[in-house]
Amino acid sequence: MKPLSHRYDAFIWDWNGTLIDDVRVCVEILNRSLASRGLPQLSAEKYLEIFEFPVINFYRSAGFDFSSEPFEKIGREYINAYESAMFGCHLHEGARDLLDRLRSEGKQQYVLSALFERDLKRIIEHFDLAGYFAAVRGLPDQYAASKIELGKRLVQECGVDTARTLMIGDTLHDLETARQLGIDCVLVAAGHNSHARLATGGVPVYRSLDELEF
């Protein structure tokens, strides 16, 4: 089989958990919110098993009670903490090398993220990566509902050739998004869903970016 870089002209990257290694930070922030409400802590393993989109469903699974306080309050609390903590995260090993390689081969690269777009652009600038991407798209609010409609606009507005484009993500929602966009997808089990969960999607699952067949 041809390497991925030979089979596709464009690559749509997820950000959180795929290019940036932020799972530990996310679990810590979530557990602080749970602890402040007297709710049980969530292990990293449990987090990977229940994380999903829209994140309101994940928060319910984590133990939050929206009958006593609105999801919007908890969502703001989380993103306010994440906005500071994200700058202490690192790119996954091999991420910059892959971006460099694809750029040197003339491939188009995009970011499609459920992160609030303002924060997405700030963190990409922080890592000096803006020049790698033809477009960077995040959600217009802080509540991480879905990337599907955002992805459809990206494809339309940027003239993405869906037959020659690959999405690379770390959650089943990335796979769901890719299927709705009509593009191929591979998943990397170094982010917000476990390898076992990702393996149920029926597409190639890699344990790290270094395993990607470029």
Secondary structure as UniProt FT lines:
FT   HELIX           4..7
FT   STRAND          10..13
FT   TURN            17..19
FT   STRAND          20..21
FT   HELIX           23..36
FT   TURN            37..38
FT   HELIX           44..50
FT   HELIX           55..62
FT   TURN            66..68
FT   HELIX           71..85
FT   HELIX           86..88
FT   STRAND          90..91
FT   TURN            93..94
FT   HELIX           95..104
FT   TURN            105..106
FT   STRAND          108..116
FT   HELIX           117..126
FT   TURN            127..128
FT   HELIX           130..132
FT   STRAND          135..139
FT   HELIX           148..158
FT   HELIX           162..164
FT   STRAND          165..169
FT   HELIX           172..181
FT   STRAND          184..188
FT   TURN            189..190
FT   HELIX           195..198
FT   HELIX           199..201
FT   STRAND          205..206
FT   HELIX           209..211
//
